[in-house]
């Protein structure tokens, strides 16, 4: 399973998002800190979930970081997050 698929599966299980986009942007960071041959180190996540209702931006980021703790510790160097609540 690719790292992108692994992140998507864990985020889906934890947050049941109505929208989830996980993009591997590793190619844009080749040669930079944390980059590895084969990529799968830099990701951009856009997610809409009711789980974020009433949560601050910092709380939302902490929730995602808690779910992806192992990946962030061992494999993922950078994670850009755009986390929103569903529109009314």
C-alpha positions as CSV (number, residue, x, y, z in Angstrom):
1,X,0.0,0.0,0.0
2,X,1.4,3.4,-0.9
3,X,1.9,6.0,1.8
4,X,-0.8,8.2,0.1
5,X,-3.3,5.3,0.3
6,X,-2.2,4.6,3.9
7,X,-2.8,8.2,5.0
8,X,-6.1,8.3,3.2
9,X,-7.3,5.1,4.8
10,X,-6.4,6.2,8.3
11,X,-8.0,9.7,7.8
12,X,-11.1,8.1,6.4
13,X,-11.5,5.7,9.3
14,X,-10.9,8.4,11.9
15,X,-12.8,11.4,10.5
16,X,-15.4,10.0,8.0
17,X,-14.8,12.9,5.7
18,X,-17.2,14.1,3.1
19,X,-14.2,15.3,1.1
20,X,-10.7,13.9,1.2
21,X,-7.8,14.7,-1.1
22,X,-4.3,13.4,-0.3
23,X,-1.7,14.5,-2.8
24,X,1.9,13.3,-2.8
25,X,4.0,16.4,-3.5
26,X,7.3,14.8,-2.9
27,X,8.5,15.5,-6.5
28,X,8.3,19.2,-5.7
29,X,10.8,18.8,-2.9
30,X,13.4,16.6,-4.5
31,X,16.8,17.5,-3.1
32,X,15.4,19.3,-0.1
33,X,15.5,18.3,3.6
34,X,13.6,15.1,4.3
35,X,13.4,14.1,0.6
36,X,14.2,10.5,-0.2
37,X,14.5,8.6,-3.4
38,X,11.1,7.2,-4.4
39,X,9.3,10.1,-2.7
40,X,6.3,9.6,-0.4
41,X,7.7,12.2,2.1
42,X,5.8,15.4,1.4
43,X,1.9,15.4,1.4
44,X,-0.9,17.9,1.0
45,X,-4.2,17.0,2.6
46,X,-7.5,18.7,2.1
47,X,-10.3,17.3,4.2
48,X,-13.9,18.3,5.1
49,X,-15.3,16.6,8.1
50,X,-18.1,17.1,10.7
51,X,-15.5,16.0,13.3
52,X,-14.0,19.4,13.0
53,X,-17.1,21.3,14.0
54,X,-16.4,23.6,17.0
55,X,-12.7,22.9,16.8
56,X,-10.1,25.6,16.3
57,X,-7.5,25.4,13.5
58,X,-4.9,24.2,15.9
59,X,-7.2,21.6,17.4
60,X,-8.0,20.2,14.0
61,X,-4.3,19.9,13.1
62,X,-3.6,18.2,16.4
63,X,-6.4,15.7,15.8
64,X,-4.9,14.8,12.4
65,X,-1.3,14.6,13.8
66,X,-2.5,12.2,16.5
67,X,-4.1,9.9,13.9
68,X,-1.0,10.0,11.7
69,X,1.6,9.9,14.6
70,X,3.4,6.8,13.3
71,X,3.7,8.0,9.8
72,X,4.9,11.5,10.8
73,X,7.5,9.9,13.1
74,X,8.8,7.3,10.7
75,X,8.1,8.3,7.0
76,X,6.4,11.6,6.3
77,X,8.6,14.6,6.5
78,X,6.0,17.3,5.7
79,X,2.3,17.5,5.9
80,X,0.3,20.5,4.6
81,X,-3.3,20.6,6.0
82,X,-6.4,22.3,4.9
83,X,-9.1,21.1,7.3
84,X,-12.7,22.4,7.0
85,X,-16.2,21.8,8.3
86,X,-19.1,21.0,6.0
87,X,-21.0,24.0,4.6
88,X,-24.4,24.6,5.9
